[in-house]
């Protein structure tokens, strides 16, 4: 979450102290949890993800905030308020929470606690979007050859995210047992959806 917020912090907004960024709940779950299907009830996502993360932020002095945005009666987006970088504040935020017996504060040397940026850089890299898409298309009963063909023509984070969003409703209906979305049909429906959304896939599979 920290790395996502930091990537947005200096976007152009009217507020000189904070950047406000609105993002869909579906995208957030996909980025943070590697599965947009988790926590279909927003209250569970808030209790198990947002509240603990932002409590930790407050504890180390990182002033980001969030608020839910509804479409009708359903929460669909989160709007974040992210503190802007000021010259005097650069690299000054440090983790100063007293260490637990099994989880000492990370330190660059014996005297100085690590900054949040150093903690983020030391963390293992997240699973890349490509492997997530491969996993999702396998669940939708595409063959390895079909998946390979898709990934040959759909490249870049933006396109891969678009692909995920295109097939997400099919995956959700399939998991919920919706009529006509059974194992025999889901692969064909997925291929048809991808051909509609991506002209490059349509051209590749039409040759």
SULUR-V429215 format. One record per run of one state. SS is the DSSP state (h for helix, s for strand, l for the rest). FROM is the first residue (numbers start at 1). TO is the last residue. If there is no record, write none. Layout:
ss & from & to
SS & FROM & TO
SS & FROM & TO
This chain:
ss & from & to
l & 1 & 1
h & 2 & 8
l & 9 & 17
s & 18 & 24
h & 25 & 33
l & 34 & 41
h & 42 & 60
l & 61 & 64
s & 65 & 71
l & 72 & 73
s & 74 & 83
l & 84 & 86
h & 87 & 89
l & 90 & 93
s & 94 & 94
l & 95 & 99
s & 100 & 100
l & 101 & 102
s & 103 & 103
l & 104 & 106
s & 107 & 107
l & 108 & 112
s & 113 & 113
l & 114 & 114
s & 115 & 115
h & 116 & 122
l & 123 & 128
h & 129 & 139
l & 140 & 143
h & 144 & 153
l & 154 & 156
h & 157 & 175
l & 176 & 182
h & 183 & 197
l & 198 & 198
h & 199 & 206
l & 207 & 207
